[in-house]
Amino acid sequence: MSLFSTTFQTIENGISYASQKQQTIAQNIANVDTPNYKSKTVSRTSEFRDLLHNELEAYQTDSKHIPFSDSSQRMITQQGNTSYQANGNNVDMDKEMADMAENQIYYEALVDRLNGKFNSLQTVIRGGK
């Protein structure tokens, strides 16, 4: 019997994913003027997404909301088929900044959910006070 639900592990995996994605975006931005640099992205594997969907049911109340899902199995891929600058670099700053903002919202939602879980535990430990 587990003392805690799998929510903590799911949130931990989500925060780890958001951290890795933030590092990848920062690397892309740092190399915006590097000749022949190709941007990288972090993606989740479909097997874990399917497993997570079966274990955790979340409701998305608006199509504009970011879905609550995560993957402990991630892949960093290089986008090598485009070039936005004459020097062969394909970093699109507008896309990187949008991805960074989306990732920040995702991270903050996970941290907020984690704080809620800890507050619930504190309430139980204090005896409902």
Sine and cosine of phi, psi and omega as CSV:
sin_phi,cos_phi,sin_psi,cos_psi,sin_omega,cos_omega
0.00,0.00,0.73,-0.68,-0.02,-1.00
-1.00,0.00,0.68,-0.73,0.03,-1.00
-0.92,0.38,-0.61,0.79,-0.01,-1.00
-0.89,-0.46,0.39,-0.92,0.07,-1.00
-0.96,0.29,0.08,-1.00,0.01,-1.00
-0.97,0.23,0.02,1.00,-0.01,-1.00
-0.87,0.50,-0.67,0.74,-0.02,-1.00
-0.88,0.48,-0.68,0.73,0.01,-1.00
-0.92,0.40,-0.64,0.77,0.02,-1.00
-0.90,0.44,-0.69,0.72,0.02,-1.00
-0.91,0.41,-0.65,0.76,0.04,-1.00
-0.87,0.50,-0.68,0.73,0.03,-1.00
-0.90,0.44,-0.64,0.77,0.03,-1.00
-0.90,0.44,-0.68,0.73,0.03,-1.00
-0.91,0.41,-0.63,0.78,0.05,-1.00
-0.89,0.45,-0.67,0.74,0.05,-1.00
-0.88,0.47,-0.73,0.69,-0.01,-1.00
-0.88,0.47,-0.61,0.79,0.03,-1.00
-0.91,0.42,-0.72,0.70,0.01,-1.00
-0.91,0.42,-0.63,0.78,0.02,-1.00
-0.91,0.41,-0.65,0.76,0.03,-1.00
-0.88,0.48,-0.68,0.73,0.02,-1.00
-0.89,0.45,-0.65,0.76,0.00,-1.00
-0.92,0.40,-0.68,0.74,0.04,-1.00
-0.90,0.44,-0.69,0.72,0.01,-1.00
-0.88,0.47,-0.62,0.78,0.05,-1.00
-0.90,0.43,-0.66,0.75,0.04,-1.00
-0.89,0.46,-0.71,0.70,0.00,-1.00
-0.90,0.43,-0.65,0.76,0.00,-1.00
-0.90,0.43,-0.43,0.90,-0.03,-1.00
-0.97,-0.25,0.40,0.92,-0.07,-1.00
-0.88,0.48,-0.48,0.88,-0.01,-1.00
-0.96,-0.29,0.12,0.99,0.00,-1.00
-0.97,0.23,0.83,-0.55,0.00,-1.00
-0.86,0.51,0.68,-0.73,0.06,-1.00
0.89,0.46,0.24,0.97,0.07,-1.00
-0.96,0.27,0.70,-0.71,0.04,-1.00
-0.93,-0.37,0.76,-0.65,-0.05,-1.00
-0.90,0.43,0.44,-0.90,-0.01,-1.00
-0.86,-0.50,0.46,-0.89,0.07,-1.00
-0.73,-0.68,0.43,-0.90,0.06,-1.00
-0.96,-0.28,0.77,-0.64,0.01,-1.00
-0.78,-0.63,0.42,-0.91,0.04,-1.00
-1.00,-0.06,0.51,-0.86,0.04,-1.00
-0.99,0.14,0.54,-0.84,-0.08,-1.00
-0.93,0.37,-0.50,0.87,-0.02,-1.00
-0.89,0.46,-0.70,0.71,-0.03,-1.00
-0.94,0.33,-0.59,0.81,0.03,-1.00
-0.87,0.50,-0.67,0.74,0.04,-1.00
-0.90,0.43,-0.68,0.73,0.02,-1.00
-0.89,0.45,-0.70,0.71,-0.01,-1.00
-0.90,0.43,-0.64,0.77,0.00,-1.00
-0.88,0.47,-0.57,0.82,0.02,-1.00
-0.96,0.27,-0.51,0.86,-0.05,-1.00
-1.00,0.05,-0.59,0.81,-0.14,-0.99
-0.80,-0.60,0.86,-0.51,0.02,-1.00
-0.97,-0.23,0.86,-0.51,0.03,-1.00
-0.85,-0.52,0.49,-0.87,-0.03,-1.00
-0.94,-0.34,0.80,-0.59,0.02,-1.00
-0.98,-0.19,0.95,-0.30,-0.12,-0.99
-0.99,0.14,-0.20,0.98,0.01,-1.00
-0.56,-0.83,0.62,-0.79,-0.04,-1.00
-0.91,0.42,-0.31,0.95,0.00,-1.00
-1.00,0.10,-0.18,0.98,0.01,-1.00
-0.96,0.28,0.54,-0.84,0.04,-1.00
-0.97,0.23,0.78,-0.63,-0.01,-1.00
-0.91,0.41,0.61,-0.79,0.02,-1.00
-1.00,0.03,0.99,-0.11,0.05,-1.00
-0.39,-0.92,0.32,-0.95,-0.02,-1.00
-0.41,-0.91,0.09,-1.00,0.00,-1.00
-0.57,-0.82,0.74,-0.67,0.12,-0.99
-1.00,0.06,-0.23,0.97,0.06,-1.00
-0.96,-0.26,0.94,-0.34,-0.06,-1.00
-0.82,-0.57,0.36,-0.93,0.01,-1.00
-0.74,-0.67,0.74,-0.67,0.10,-1.00
-0.99,-0.15,0.84,-0.54,-0.01,-1.00
-0.88,-0.47,0.50,-0.86,0.00,-1.00
-0.99,-0.17,0.74,-0.67,0.02,-1.00
-1.00,0.00,1.00,-0.06,-0.14,-0.99
-0.97,-0.23,0.07,1.00,-0.13,-0.99
-0.99,-0.15,0.08,1.00,-0.01,-1.00
-0.77,-0.64,0.22,-0.98,0.08,-1.00
-0.47,-0.88,0.87,-0.49,-0.03,-1.00
-0.99,-0.13,-0.27,0.96,-0.03,-1.00
-0.83,-0.55,0.32,-0.95,-0.01,-1.00
-0.91,0.41,-0.39,0.92,-0.03,-1.00
-1.00,0.06,0.14,0.99,0.06,-1.00
1.00,-0.02,-0.02,1.00,-0.01,-1.00
-0.97,0.23,0.63,-0.78,0.00,-1.00
-0.85,-0.53,0.41,0.91,0.03,-1.00
-0.98,0.20,0.85,-0.52,0.05,-1.00
-0.98,-0.19,0.96,-0.28,-0.09,-1.00
-0.88,0.48,-0.61,0.79,0.01,-1.00
-0.89,0.46,-0.69,0.72,0.02,-1.00
-0.91,0.41,-0.67,0.74,-0.01,-1.00
-0.89,0.46,-0.66,0.75,0.00,-1.00
-0.93,0.37,-0.62,0.78,0.06,-1.00
-0.91,0.41,-0.68,0.74,0.04,-1.00
-0.89,0.46,-0.63,0.78,0.01,-1.00
-0.91,0.42,-0.68,0.73,0.02,-1.00
-0.90,0.44,-0.69,0.72,0.03,-1.00
-0.88,0.47,-0.67,0.74,0.00,-1.00
-0.91,0.41,-0.61,0.79,0.02,-1.00
-0.90,0.43,-0.67,0.74,0.03,-1.00
-0.89,0.45,-0.68,0.74,0.03,-1.00
-0.87,0.49,-0.74,0.68,0.00,-1.00
-0.87,0.49,-0.74,0.67,-0.03,-1.00
-0.90,0.44,-0.58,0.81,0.06,-1.00
-0.90,0.43,-0.65,0.76,0.03,-1.00
-0.91,0.41,-0.69,0.72,0.01,-1.00
-0.90,0.43,-0.63,0.78,0.04,-1.00
-0.89,0.46,-0.67,0.74,0.03,-1.00
-0.91,0.42,-0.65,0.76,0.04,-1.00
-0.89,0.45,-0.68,0.73,0.05,-1.00
-0.88,0.48,-0.63,0.78,0.05,-1.00
-0.88,0.47,-0.67,0.74,0.03,-1.00
-0.90,0.44,-0.68,0.74,0.02,-1.00
-0.92,0.40,-0.62,0.79,0.06,-1.00
-0.89,0.45,-0.62,0.78,0.06,-1.00
-0.89,0.46,-0.67,0.74,0.03,-1.00
-0.90,0.44,-0.65,0.76,0.03,-1.00
-0.88,0.47,-0.65,0.76,0.02,-1.00
-0.88,0.47,-0.68,0.73,0.02,-1.00
-0.91,0.42,-0.69,0.72,-0.03,-1.00
-0.90,0.43,-0.63,0.78,0.00,-1.00
-0.97,0.22,-0.09,1.00,0.01,-1.00
0.99,0.11,0.49,0.87,0.06,-1.00
1.00,0.05,0.16,0.99,-0.02,-1.00
-1.00,-0.02,0.00,0.00,0.00,0.00
